[in-house]
């Protein structure tokens, strides 16, 4: 499995009972790939999920990065969530 590392986390909490954006992260995969602006979202039940960077084309947002492996996507989510929790401690 590819090593996942959060290079930088940018907290962006907007209080909202139904969830929402809590921050952005720059995520490094191995030594070859850096994905900037991965969004960490909180769902209305308190869980977290990630959204890959998007670009606005016409009237729609399109993902710029698509993670095909569920295991890799889960590893990214875990690392970004850990970085978010660490940012709350400081």
Secondary structure, DSSP 8 states (H G I E B T S, - for coil): ---EEEEEEEE-----TT-EEEEEEEEEETTTEEEEEEEEEE-TTS-EEEE--EEEETTEEEES-----HHHHHHHHHHHHHHHHHHHH-
